[in-house]
Amino acid sequence: MTSWNRPDPLTRDLIHLINARRHDHGDADAAVDTLQAFLEQDREQDLLTVMAALDEEMAEWLFDLLAEAACSVMMEGEPDEKPTYAVMAALELPLQANLPTPLGLKINPVTTADLLHKHLRLPPGTVVLAEPRLLTDATLELLTLHGLHDHTSALAESQRRQYMAARLHAPVESTAYLTFELIGSPDHGLPESLEDEDRQALLAGLVAQCPELAPAPQMIEAPVYAAYAMFDAQNAVRLHRLADETVAVWQELDQTVRSRTIVHLHTQCGNGVYMPVWTDLFDPELPEDHGPVWTSPDVWVFTADLPIEWPGEMLTNRLLAEGCTRFENHIVEAPES
């Protein structure tokens, strides 16, 4: 008889909240509490594994709650006072091309806090703390949900503020992220939209401080929980690495093999937000049972509510520039969970 271990109490709580959601009587506050307990125990990988097994609707629901759990904490106060929150957010900003190195990307945190307070139209009494530098996708790739939650919790407990990143890494895409915290906010949510005048004034104020930013206000969206920015940044870096590796192997092929090689891009659907992407280089003149000439490792990306484009666009553009013109997209259907 195979051994079976009873799930620990926290895992049972997670199972209960998922089942409650399936039957339309879930408690969002209880769900956030459970997810925060997972993050406090540094068990975010358990949560990502669960999300990989859920259907798309359930996975997106859990992803939204996980972002909120990582980046918003209720602050302690008097029992008769209305609750206030510490919230960590991010604003995605366009960068100029051909950035000089070492990266600067510095901003004035006091001036920026005033800009954010005014143009995000935050309620009175909310204190804004802006990071003194814009972060890059390659910098955010190193962060974790556990780290974001620890950072937000420390602010809620009035501990000394530590900067998010010790140093910057060169971006792989023309994007920077302004991360900031809202302390004492009466709401744990964030503005859902920006007026055009606020968008333009906000970017103009930031460009005046940081000339590496591109004056493209149409590219600015409303701020999101920092967890969304983190996963979006990690997607960009991982997909660029997949493209780098595939291009490098394609270039090393024999000239005649390269001319007939077909690039297969594989993506998986049907498993919610946690999706593997990989590539094959396939020679059609080899026997069918031979398989691909080369297969890349899997790259895992998140797709819930993130502005991820079709993963193959970056890869095909890179290979087209190298002279490769034969592509096939393969969708791998995942079984129902």
N, C-alpha and C positions, 0 to 999 in steps of 0.2 A: 504494500500500500504506500502510495506516495505521501510524503509529509506535506503538511499545509500549515502555514503560520497565520494566526489570526491577525488581521490588520491592526496597527496601533490606533489609539483613540483619534489622533488627528487625521489619519487616513480615513477612518470611518466617518468623521465629520465631513470630509470632502465628498465622500460617496453620498452621504445624506443630502448635501446641498445640491449636488448634481441631479439626484433623483427628484428633489423638490422642484427644481427648475423644469424638469421634464413634465411634471404634473402641474405646472403653472401656479405654484404657490411658494416660490422661493423668497427668501429674505436676503436682500442685497447687503444689508449691514452685517448680518451674520456671516455671509459669504466672505466679505472683506476681512472680517476678524479672523476667519479660518485661514485665509490666504496669507494674511500678515503673520500668523503663527508659523506657517511653513517657511516664510522668508526669514523670520527671526531665528529659526533652526537651520538656516542655510540649506534648505531642501527645495530650491527652485527647480532643480533638474527633475524632481518627482512631478512637479506641476507641469513642466513642459512635456514629459512623457505622457501624462494624462491627456493633455491637449491634443497630442498626436493621435490619440485613439478615439476622439470625439468627432461627431459629425460637424459640418461647417458652422451651422447656427449655434450649436452648443459651444464649440471652440471659440467663436468670436465673442460670445457672452462671457466666457471664462477669461479670455484675453483682456477684455475691457475691465473686468473686475480686478484682474491681476495688476494691470497698469495703475489703477486707482489705489490698490493696496500697497504697491511699492512706493508710490509718490505722494500720498496724503495721509497725515496722521492727526488725530484729534489732540488738541493741546489741553493740558490740565488747567482747571480753573475752579472757581467757587461753584458749589453744587447748583445754586440758583441762577447762575449766569448761562447765557446762551452759548452753545459750543462754538469754538473757533478751531481753525485747522492750520497746519503747516503743509503747504503744497509745493511740490517741485515740478516745474514746467520747462518747456523748451520751445523755441521759435526757430524755424528753419529759414536760413538766409542764403541768397546767392552770392558766390564769390567771383571776383575777376579772374581772368585767365592768366597763366604764367606768373604765379605768385613767387615772390622772392623768398629765398631761404637764408637764414632760419626764419620760421614763421613768426609774424608779430601778432596779428589778430587781437590787438589790445583795445579795450574800451574803458571808459570811465564808469565805474560801477554806480556812482552817485547820480551822475547825469542820466545814465541808462535807466536806473530805477525810477527817476522822475518821468522819463519818456514812457516807460511801461505803465506806470500808474495812471498817467493821463490818457494814453491812447488805447489802453485795454479797458479803460473806464472802470477801474477797480473801485470797490466801495471804500468810503472813508474808514480809517483805522487799520487798513491792510498795509503792512510794511513789506516793501519789495527789496530783496537782496539779489543783485545781479552778479554773476561770475565776472571777474575782471578780464577774462579772455574768451573769445569765441572758440568753441571746440570743433574738431573735425570728425568726420566719420571714422577715420582710422584711430582717433583718440577714444571716441565713444565705444568702439568695438571692444575695448578692454574692460568696460564696465559690466556690472551684473545687476540683476534686480535686487539681490541681497545688499549690494553696495549702495544702491539708490535708497533703499528702505532705511539702512543704517544712517545715511546722511540726513534724510528727512526726519527720522526719529530724534537725532541729536539736536536738530534745530527746534523741534517741538519741545524738547526738554531744556531749552535755553543753554545748551552746551556751546563751547567755543566753536565757531564756524571754521570748517576746513574746506579748502578749495577742492573742486571736483577732480581735477587732473593735475598731476605734478608737472607734466610737460606735454607739448602738443606733438602730434605726428602729422606728416604731410598728408593732405586729403587725397583720396582716390577719385572723388568727383568734385565738381565745382559747387560745394555746399559747405556751409558752416552752421553751427548750432549755438544760439544764445540760450544758455540755461540760467534759470532764475528761480528764486523761492518766494512764495507769498506766506508771510507770517501773520497769524491772527486773522486770517480770512474767515468771514462768516459762512462761506460755502466751500466744500471740498472739490467742487467742479471748476471748470475754466470757461472763459468766453467762447461761445460757439462760432462767432463770426467777427470780422473786422469791417468797419465802414471804410470806403475808399479813401476818405480824407485822413483817417487815422492810420491806415496802411502806408500812405505816402509820407505823412509827417514822421512816422516811426522810423521808416527806412532812411529818410533824409537825415534825421538826427543821428542814426547809427553810422551812415556813410561819412558824415562830418568827423566822426571820431576814428573810424577805421577805413582808410581808403582802399583796403583790399576787398571791400564789399562792392558788389555790382549794383548800380542804381536801377533795379528792376522790381518796382513795387508790385507788379502783377503776379509775381512769383511767391509772394508772402501769403501764407494762410494763417488762420487763428492758431494760437499756441496750443500745444498738446501736453499731456503728461510726459515727463522726461523718458519714461519707459518706451513710449512710442518712438521717440527720436533715437533711442538706443538701438532698438530692433531695426529701424529703417537704416541706420548707419551700418549696422552689422550686415544687413542684406547687401548693401552697396559694396562693401569691402569683399565679402565672400564671393559675390558674382564676378567682380573684377579679377579676383584670383583664379576663378574657374576659367575666365577668358584668357588670362595670361598663360596658364598651364596648357590649355588646348592649343593656343596659337604657337607656343614654343614647340610642342610635339609635332604639330602639322608642318612647321618649318623644317624640322629635322628629317622628314620623310624623304625617300628617294624621289627625284623629280618626276619620274613616270608614275609612281604610286600617288604622289601628291596631286597630280593632274586629274586623277579619277576618284579621289577620295570623297566620300560623302560624310558630312558632319551630322550626327544625330544628336539633337538636344532632347533629353528626357526630363519631363516634369510629371509629378504625381498629383492627382486630384482625388477628391472624395474623402480626404482625411483632415478637413478643417484647415487650421492655420499653419501647421508644422509640415513643411513640404520639402522633400529632397529633390535636388536638381543635379543632373550629371550629363556628361557628354561621351559619345563614342566616335571614334574615327573608323569608318567602315570602307573596306575595299571591295567593290562589287565583283571583281574578277576572282576573288578567293571563293572556295567552296562554302556553301551555306553553313555547314557545321563548323567552320573555322572560327566564326565569331568576329568581333571587331579587332582591328589592328591595335587599338589602344582604348582603354576606358578610364575616365577620370574618377577620382574619389567622389563620393556624394558631398554636395554642399547643401546644408540645411538653411532654409529661409522661412521667414514668417510673412504671412499674407493678410492677416486680419486688419482691416481698416488702415492699412499702410499704403502709401503711394508707390507701391512696387509696380514697375512696368512688366510686360511680358519678359521673362528672364532671358529669352533668346535674342532680344534686340541688341543688347550690348555685345554679345558674343558674335552675332552675324555681322555687325558693323565692323568689329575688329578684324574678322577673317576676310570680309570683302575687301578691306583696305590692303590685306596681304595678298590678294589675288584668288582666294578661295570663293567659289560661286555655287557649290552644291550643298544644300542643307535639307534636312528633314526634321520636323518637329514630332515627337512621340509623346503622347499623353498616356501615362500608365494609370489605369483605373485601380483605385484601392478598394478592397472589399468593404461593405457596410459594417460599421462598428456596432 
